Amino acid sequence: MVQGTTWGLVGSTFIASFVEFVEALTIVLAMGFTRSWRSAIAGTVAALLALTAFTFAAGYALSTWLPEAALQLVVGTLLLIFGLQWLRKATLRSSGLKALHDETEEFANQAAAARAAGSDRRFGIDTFAFVVSFKGVFLEGVEVVFVVITFGLSAGDMGGAVWGAVAAGALVLLLGAVLHRPLSMIPENTLKYGVGLLLAAFGTYWAVEGLGVLGAEHHSLEWPGGDLAILVLLAGWLLLSRLLVATLPMLRKEMAR
């Protein structure tokens, strides 16, 4: 039977990757509709090739240079930091202190920038559309690679992490091909909130396990209850975030007086 941590691994990488791919799709669609589909697709393919090479290089370096406990400490800490950044933004959006992310508005902004840009073609490729598509896909993809590598290595299941990301990418690509518009109907802000909670919970779990590298035997620590501790951590981060959502607006009003 598939363990709960494996389902959590695949689900977490799927959701996190899905959100990033949705944002990348918006950029590519804006370049395709307003500039050149050929150039936008070329930039996307080039970015995917670069991301593939980056994934193999980074994954190999981390898996061969660090012992297990040190690896858990490093990637767990990085995952926790990354997750807290997502959670901070989601908390501010939920409390009304930060504007919600809107893919339709993002598409309009990217399209306006594309229409205002000058024309520069090289080898039959629109330079602006190529560069913007490459940059957008690569930068969003780097975050996907980070999640895949950290989850995969820490859980010892790189295959599950990769397949979660691949499934997310395939679904976003299919939806984009069918709808021909930004996926603004996706509850992206809610998904980002959930991703932040998952990353923070898993990051805390693995970082604490990795603290065993500082001990005499340099072995990973064990959580009471094993993998069930992840659910407790998830509930703890959720409770903390909801408390912040409820109190931050009041604190801001008090400070404004």
C-alpha positions as a Markdown table, in Angstrom:
| # | Residue | x | y | z |
|---|---|---|---|---|
| 1 | Met | 0.0 | 0.0 | 0.0 |
| 2 | Val | 1.1 | 3.5 | -0.7 |
| 3 | Gln | 2.2 | 5.3 | 2.5 |
| 4 | Gly | 0.6 | 8.5 | 3.7 |
| 5 | Thr | 3.8 | 10.4 | 3.3 |
| 6 | Thr | 4.0 | 9.3 | -0.4 |
| 7 | Trp | 0.5 | 10.7 | -1.0 |
| 8 | Gly | 1.5 | 13.8 | 0.8 |
| 9 | Leu | 4.6 | 14.1 | -1.2 |
| 10 | Val | 2.9 | 13.7 | -4.6 |
| 11 | Gly | 0.0 | 15.9 | -3.6 |
| 12 | Ser | 2.3 | 18.7 | -2.3 |
| 13 | Thr | 4.5 | 18.7 | -5.3 |
| 14 | Phe | 1.4 | 18.6 | -7.6 |
| 15 | Ile | -0.3 | 21.5 | -6.0 |
| 16 | Ala | 2.9 | 23.6 | -5.7 |
| 17 | Ser | 3.9 | 22.9 | -9.3 |
| 18 | Phe | 0.3 | 23.5 | -10.5 |
| 19 | Val | 0.3 | 27.0 | -9.1 |
| 20 | Glu | 3.7 | 27.9 | -10.6 |
| 21 | Phe | 2.7 | 26.4 | -14.0 |
| 22 | Val | -0.5 | 28.5 | -14.0 |
| 23 | Glu | 1.6 | 31.7 | -13.6 |
| 24 | Ala | 4.0 | 30.6 | -16.3 |
| 25 | Leu | 1.1 | 29.8 | -18.7 |
| 26 | Thr | -0.3 | 33.3 | -18.3 |
| 27 | Ile | 3.0 | 34.8 | -19.4 |
| 28 | Val | 3.3 | 32.5 | -22.4 |
| 29 | Leu | -0.3 | 33.1 | -23.5 |
| 30 | Ala | 0.2 | 36.9 | -23.3 |
| 31 | Met | 3.3 | 36.6 | -25.5 |
| 32 | Gly | 1.6 | 34.3 | -27.9 |
| 33 | Phe | -1.6 | 36.3 | -28.4 |
| 34 | Thr | 0.1 | 39.7 | -28.7 |
| 35 | Arg | 3.5 | 38.9 | -30.3 |
| 36 | Ser | 4.3 | 35.5 | -31.8 |
| 37 | Trp | 3.3 | 32.0 | -30.9 |
| 38 | Arg | 6.3 | 30.6 | -32.5 |
| 39 | Ser | 8.6 | 32.7 | -30.4 |
| 40 | Ala | 6.7 | 32.1 | -27.2 |
| 41 | Ile | 6.8 | 28.4 | -27.7 |
| 42 | Ala | 10.5 | 28.5 | -28.6 |
| 43 | Gly | 11.2 | 30.4 | -25.4 |
| 44 | Thr | 9.2 | 27.9 | -23.4 |
| 45 | Val | 11.0 | 24.9 | -24.8 |
| 46 | Ala | 14.4 | 26.5 | -24.2 |
| 47 | Ala | 13.4 | 27.2 | -20.6 |
| 48 | Leu | 12.2 | 23.6 | -20.1 |
| 49 | Leu | 15.5 | 22.2 | -21.5 |
| 50 | Ala | 17.5 | 24.5 | -19.2 |
| 51 | Leu | 15.4 | 23.5 | -16.2 |
| 52 | Thr | 15.9 | 19.8 | -17.0 |
| 53 | Ala | 19.7 | 20.3 | -16.9 |
| 54 | Phe | 19.5 | 22.4 | -13.7 |
| 55 | Thr | 17.3 | 19.7 | -12.0 |
| 56 | Phe | 19.8 | 16.9 | -12.7 |
| 57 | Ala | 22.8 | 19.0 | -11.7 |
| 58 | Ala | 21.3 | 20.3 | -8.5 |
| 59 | Gly | 19.8 | 16.9 | -7.5 |
| 60 | Tyr | 23.0 | 15.0 | -8.1 |
| 61 | Ala | 25.1 | 17.5 | -6.2 |
| 62 | Leu | 22.8 | 17.5 | -3.1 |
| 63 | Ser | 22.4 | 13.7 | -3.1 |
| 64 | Thr | 26.1 | 12.9 | -3.4 |
| 65 | Trp | 27.7 | 15.7 | -1.3 |
| 66 | Leu | 25.6 | 15.5 | 1.9 |
| 67 | Pro | 24.9 | 12.6 | 4.3 |
| 68 | Glu | 21.3 | 11.8 | 5.0 |
| 69 | Ala | 20.9 | 13.8 | 8.2 |
| 70 | Ala | 22.7 | 16.8 | 6.8 |
| 71 | Leu | 20.6 | 16.6 | 3.7 |
| 72 | Gln | 17.4 | 16.7 | 5.7 |
| 73 | Leu | 18.6 | 19.6 | 7.7 |
| 74 | Val | 19.7 | 21.7 | 4.7 |
| 75 | Val | 16.7 | 21.0 | 2.4 |
| 76 | Gly | 14.3 | 21.0 | 5.3 |
| 77 | Thr | 15.4 | 24.4 | 6.4 |
| 78 | Leu | 15.3 | 25.7 | 2.8 |
| 79 | Leu | 11.8 | 24.3 | 2.4 |
| 80 | Leu | 10.7 | 25.8 | 5.6 |
| 81 | Ile | 12.0 | 29.3 | 4.6 |
| 82 | Phe | 10.4 | 28.9 | 1.2 |
| 83 | Gly | 7.1 | 27.7 | 2.7 |
| 84 | Leu | 7.0 | 30.6 | 5.2 |
| 85 | Gln | 7.3 | 33.1 | 2.3 |
| 86 | Trp | 4.3 | 31.6 | 0.7 |
| 87 | Leu | 2.4 | 31.4 | 4.0 |
| 88 | Arg | 3.3 | 35.1 | 4.8 |
| 89 | Lys | 1.8 | 36.3 | 1.5 |
| 90 | Ala | -1.2 | 34.1 | 1.8 |
| 91 | Thr | -1.8 | 35.3 | 5.4 |
| 92 | Leu | -1.6 | 38.9 | 4.3 |
| 93 | Arg | -4.0 | 38.3 | 1.4 |
| 94 | Ser | -6.5 | 36.5 | 3.6 |
| 95 | Ser | -6.4 | 39.4 | 6.1 |
| 96 | Gly | -6.9 | 42.0 | 3.4 |
| 97 | Leu | -3.5 | 43.6 | 3.9 |
| 98 | Lys | -2.3 | 42.5 | 0.5 |
| 99 | Ala | -4.2 | 42.4 | -2.8 |
| 100 | Leu | -5.3 | 39.0 | -4.1 |
| 101 | His | -3.3 | 37.6 | -7.1 |
| 102 | Asp | -5.4 | 37.9 | -10.3 |
| 103 | Glu | -4.3 | 36.0 | -13.4 |
| 104 | Thr | -6.6 | 38.0 | -15.6 |
| 105 | Glu | -5.0 | 41.2 | -14.4 |
| 106 | Glu | -1.5 | 39.7 | -14.8 |
| 107 | Phe | -2.4 | 38.6 | -18.4 |
| 108 | Ala | -3.5 | 42.2 | -19.2 |
| 109 | Asn | -0.3 | 43.7 | -17.8 |
| 110 | Gln | 1.9 | 41.3 | -19.7 |
| 111 | Ala | -0.1 | 41.8 | -22.9 |
| 112 | Ala | 0.2 | 45.6 | -22.6 |
| 113 | Ala | 3.9 | 45.4 | -22.1 |
| 114 | Ala | 4.2 | 43.1 | -25.1 |
| 115 | Arg | 2.2 | 45.6 | -27.3 |
| 116 | Ala | 4.3 | 48.5 | -26.1 |
| 117 | Ala | 7.7 | 46.8 | -26.8 |
| 118 | Gly | 9.6 | 47.4 | -30.0 |
| 119 | Ser | 10.0 | 44.9 | -32.8 |
| 120 | Asp | 13.3 | 43.0 | -32.9 |
| 121 | Arg | 13.5 | 39.7 | -34.8 |
| 122 | Arg | 16.5 | 37.4 | -35.0 |
| 123 | Phe | 16.6 | 34.1 | -37.0 |
| 124 | Gly | 12.8 | 34.5 | -37.5 |
| 125 | Ile | 12.2 | 34.7 | -33.7 |
| 126 | Asp | 10.6 | 37.7 | -32.0 |
| 127 | Thr | 13.3 | 38.5 | -29.4 |
| 128 | Phe | 10.9 | 40.1 | -26.8 |
| 129 | Ala | 8.4 | 37.2 | -26.9 |
| 130 | Phe | 11.2 | 34.6 | -26.7 |
| 131 | Val | 13.0 | 36.3 | -23.8 |
| 132 | Val | 9.9 | 37.0 | -21.7 |
| 133 | Ser | 8.5 | 33.5 | -22.2 |
| 134 | Phe | 11.9 | 32.0 | -21.4 |
| 135 | Lys | 12.3 | 34.1 | -18.3 |
| 136 | Gly | 8.8 | 33.5 | -17.0 |
| 137 | Val | 8.9 | 29.7 | -17.5 |
| 138 | Phe | 12.4 | 29.4 | -16.2 |
| 139 | Leu | 11.9 | 31.5 | -13.0 |
| 140 | Glu | 8.6 | 29.8 | -12.2 |
| 141 | Gly | 10.1 | 26.5 | -13.1 |
| 142 | Val | 13.1 | 27.0 | -10.7 |
| 143 | Glu | 10.6 | 27.1 | -7.8 |
| 144 | Val | 9.1 | 23.8 | -9.1 |
| 145 | Val | 12.6 | 22.3 | -9.3 |
| 146 | Phe | 13.3 | 23.4 | -5.8 |
| 147 | Val | 10.1 | 21.8 | -4.4 |
| 148 | Val | 10.7 | 18.6 | -6.3 |
| 149 | Ile | 14.3 | 18.2 | -5.3 |
| 150 | Thr | 13.8 | 19.1 | -1.6 |
| 151 | Phe | 10.7 | 16.9 | -1.3 |
| 152 | Gly | 12.1 | 14.1 | -3.3 |
| 153 | Leu | 15.5 | 13.9 | -1.5 |
| 154 | Ser | 14.1 | 14.4 | 2.0 |
| 155 | Ala | 11.4 | 11.8 | 1.6 |
| 156 | Gly | 13.7 | 9.4 | -0.3 |
| 157 | Asp | 11.2 | 9.3 | -3.2 |
| 158 | Met | 12.4 | 11.4 | -6.0 |
| 159 | Gly | 10.1 | 9.5 | -8.5 |
| 160 | Gly | 7.0 | 10.5 | -6.6 |
| 161 | Ala | 8.0 | 14.2 | -6.5 |
| 162 | Val | 8.8 | 14.2 | -10.2 |
| 163 | Trp | 5.6 | 12.6 | -11.2 |
| 164 | Gly | 3.6 | 15.0 | -9.1 |
| 165 | Ala | 5.2 | 17.9 | -10.9 |
| 166 | Val | 4.9 | 16.3 | -14.3 |
| 167 | Ala | 1.2 | 15.6 | -13.7 |
| 168 | Ala | 0.6 | 19.3 | -12.7 |
| 169 | Gly | 2.4 | 20.5 | -15.8 |
| 170 | Ala | 0.5 | 18.2 | -18.1 |
| 171 | Leu | -2.8 | 19.3 | -16.6 |
| 172 | Val | -2.0 | 23.0 | -16.9 |
| 173 | Leu | -0.9 | 22.5 | -20.5 |
| 174 | Leu | -4.1 | 20.6 | -21.4 |
| 175 | Leu | -6.3 | 23.3 | -19.8 |
| 176 | Gly | -4.4 | 26.1 | -21.6 |
| 177 | Ala | -4.7 | 24.3 | -24.9 |
| 178 | Val | -8.4 | 23.7 | -24.5 |
| 179 | Leu | -9.4 | 27.1 | -23.0 |
| 180 | His | -6.9 | 29.4 | -24.8 |
| 181 | Arg | -7.0 | 31.9 | -21.9 |
| 182 | Pro | -5.5 | 32.4 | -18.5 |
| 183 | Leu | -6.7 | 30.0 | -15.8 |
| 184 | Ser | -8.3 | 32.7 | -13.8 |
| 185 | Met | -11.1 | 30.3 | -12.6 |
| 186 | Ile | -8.5 | 28.4 | -10.6 |
| 187 | Pro | -8.7 | 29.4 | -6.9 |
| 188 | Glu | -5.0 | 30.3 | -7.0 |
| 189 | Asn | -4.9 | 32.3 | -3.8 |
| 190 | Thr | -6.4 | 29.4 | -1.8 |
| 191 | Leu | -4.0 | 26.9 | -3.4 |
| 192 | Lys | -1.1 | 29.1 | -2.5 |
| 193 | Tyr | -2.3 | 29.2 | 1.1 |
| 194 | Gly | -2.5 | 25.4 | 1.1 |
| 195 | Val | 1.0 | 25.1 | -0.5 |
| 196 | Gly | 2.5 | 27.4 | 2.1 |
| 197 | Leu | 1.0 | 25.3 | 4.9 |
| 198 | Leu | 2.3 | 22.0 | 3.3 |
| 199 | Leu | 5.8 | 23.4 | 2.7 |
| 200 | Ala | 6.1 | 24.8 | 6.2 |
| 201 | Ala | 4.9 | 21.5 | 7.8 |
| 202 | Phe | 7.1 | 19.3 | 5.8 |
| 203 | Gly | 10.0 | 21.7 | 6.1 |
| 204 | Thr | 9.7 | 21.7 | 9.9 |
| 205 | Tyr | 9.5 | 17.9 | 10.0 |
| 206 | Trp | 12.6 | 17.3 | 7.9 |
| 207 | Ala | 14.6 | 20.2 | 9.4 |
| 208 | Val | 14.1 | 18.9 | 12.9 |
| 209 | Glu | 15.0 | 15.3 | 11.8 |
| 210 | Gly | 18.2 | 16.7 | 10.3 |
| 211 | Leu | 19.2 | 18.2 | 13.6 |
| 212 | Gly | 20.5 | 14.8 | 14.5 |
| 213 | Val | 23.6 | 15.5 | 12.3 |
| 214 | Leu | 24.8 | 17.7 | 15.2 |
| 215 | Gly | 24.7 | 14.8 | 17.6 |
| 216 | Ala | 27.5 | 12.4 | 18.4 |
| 217 | Glu | 26.2 | 9.6 | 16.1 |
| 218 | His | 25.1 | 12.1 | 13.3 |
| 219 | His | 21.9 | 10.1 | 12.8 |
| 220 | Ser | 18.5 | 11.6 | 11.9 |
| 221 | Leu | 16.2 | 12.3 | 14.8 |
| 222 | Glu | 12.8 | 10.5 | 15.1 |
| 223 | Trp | 9.5 | 12.4 | 15.6 |
| 224 | Pro | 7.1 | 11.0 | 18.2 |
| 225 | Gly | 4.4 | 9.2 | 16.3 |
| 226 | Gly | 6.5 | 9.1 | 13.1 |
| 227 | Asp | 4.9 | 10.5 | 10.0 |
| 228 | Leu | 1.7 | 11.4 | 11.9 |
| 229 | Ala | 3.7 | 14.4 | 13.3 |
| 230 | Ile | 3.3 | 16.0 | 9.9 |
| 231 | Leu | -0.4 | 16.3 | 10.5 |
| 232 | Val | 0.2 | 17.9 | 13.9 |
| 233 | Leu | 2.6 | 20.4 | 12.3 |
| 234 | Leu | 0.2 | 21.1 | 9.5 |
| 235 | Ala | -2.6 | 21.8 | 12.1 |
| 236 | Gly | -0.2 | 24.0 | 14.1 |
| 237 | Trp | 0.8 | 26.2 | 11.1 |
| 238 | Leu | -2.8 | 26.5 | 10.1 |
| 239 | Leu | -3.9 | 27.6 | 13.6 |
| 240 | Leu | -1.0 | 30.1 | 13.7 |
| 241 | Ser | -1.9 | 31.5 | 10.3 |
| 242 | Arg | -5.6 | 31.9 | 11.2 |
| 243 | Leu | -4.7 | 33.7 | 14.4 |
| 244 | Leu | -2.6 | 36.1 | 12.3 |
| 245 | Val | -5.3 | 36.6 | 9.8 |
| 246 | Ala | -7.7 | 37.6 | 12.6 |
| 247 | Thr | -5.3 | 39.8 | 14.5 |
| 248 | Leu | -3.2 | 41.5 | 11.9 |
| 249 | Pro | -5.9 | 44.0 | 10.7 |
| 250 | Met | -6.6 | 45.0 | 14.3 |
| 251 | Leu | -2.9 | 45.5 | 15.0 |
| 252 | Arg | -2.6 | 47.7 | 11.8 |
| 253 | Lys | -5.6 | 49.8 | 12.9 |
| 254 | Glu | -4.0 | 50.3 | 16.4 |
| 255 | Met | -0.7 | 51.3 | 14.8 |
| 256 | Ala | -2.4 | 53.8 | 12.5 |
| 257 | Arg | -4.0 | 55.6 | 15.4 |
